[in-house]
């Protein structure tokens, strides 16, 4: 499952997507594709978002949270409601790629 998630998130990672699709000889010398060189040179994804390692992307996603608030209107029964933090553009793109609704 982790491999599948990494493959889907490759556009946001330092992963050379062309290398994923190739069926190389495991002992041959690896060569970066033009897109792989562009990604490492600019450190940006095609949509201008910063590239991440898999671990740093998970840390970025972990900043999205749900907070519960409680108000006391006119000293009556407390009212509780959740509030999600606003996803960053990177989080929004990640959820779009993984087909997750936040």
C-alpha positions in Angstrom: 0.0 0.0 0.0 2.8 2.4 0.8 4.4 1.8 -2.6 1.0 2.6 -4.3 0.7 5.9 -2.3 4.3 6.9 -3.2 3.6 6.1 -6.8 0.5 8.3 -6.8 2.2 11.1 -5.0 5.3 11.0 -7.2 4.4 14.4 -8.8 4.9 16.1 -5.4 8.0 14.1 -4.4 11.6 14.1 -5.5 10.8 10.9 -7.3 11.7 10.6 -11.0 8.4 9.6 -12.4 9.9 8.3 -15.6 12.1 5.9 -13.6 9.0 4.4 -11.9 7.5 3.5 -15.3 10.7 2.0 -16.8 11.5 -1.7 -16.6 15.2 -1.4 -16.2 17.9 -4.0 -15.6 18.5 -3.7 -11.8 22.2 -3.7 -12.2 22.4 -1.1 -15.0 23.4 2.4 -14.2 20.5 4.7 -13.4 20.0 7.8 -15.5 17.6 10.7 -14.6 15.0 11.8 -17.1 14.7 15.4 -18.2 11.7 15.8 -15.9 13.6 14.3 -13.0 16.5 16.8 -13.6 14.0 19.7 -13.8 12.4 18.7 -10.5 15.6 18.4 -8.6 17.0 21.6 -10.2 13.9 23.8 -9.4 12.8 21.9 -6.3 9.2 22.6 -7.5 6.5 20.4 -8.9 4.8 21.2 -12.2 2.1 23.2 -10.5 4.8 25.3 -8.6 4.4 23.6 -5.3 7.5 22.7 -3.3 8.8 19.2 -3.7 9.0 16.9 -0.6 10.4 13.6 0.5 7.7 11.1 1.4 8.4 11.7 5.2 8.3 15.6 4.9 5.0 15.4 2.9 3.5 13.2 5.7 4.7 15.8 8.3 3.1 18.6 6.2 -0.2 16.6 6.0 -0.1 16.1 9.8 -0.6 19.9 10.3 -4.2 19.6 9.2 -6.4 19.1 12.2 -9.9 19.3 13.6 -10.5 21.4 16.7 -13.6 21.3 18.8 -15.1 24.5 20.2 -17.7 24.9 22.9 -19.8 28.0 23.5 -22.2 28.8 26.2 -25.0 30.8 24.7 -26.9 32.7 27.4 -25.8 30.3 30.1 -27.9 27.5 28.6 -26.7 24.1 27.5 -23.2 24.3 25.9 -23.0 24.0 22.1 -20.0 22.1 20.6 -18.9 22.1 17.0 -15.9 21.0 15.1 -13.7 23.3 12.9 -11.1 22.0 10.4 -8.0 24.1 9.7 -7.9 25.4 6.2 -5.8 23.0 4.0 -2.7 24.5 2.4 -2.4 24.3 -1.4 0.0 21.4 -1.0 -2.5 19.5 1.2 -5.3 20.3 -1.2 -3.3 18.9 -4.1 -2.3 15.8 -2.1 -5.9 15.1 -1.3 -6.9 15.6 -4.9 -4.3 13.1 -6.1 -5.3 10.6 -3.5 -9.0 11.2 -4.1 -9.6 12.2 -0.4 -12.2 14.7 0.6 -11.3 16.8 3.7 
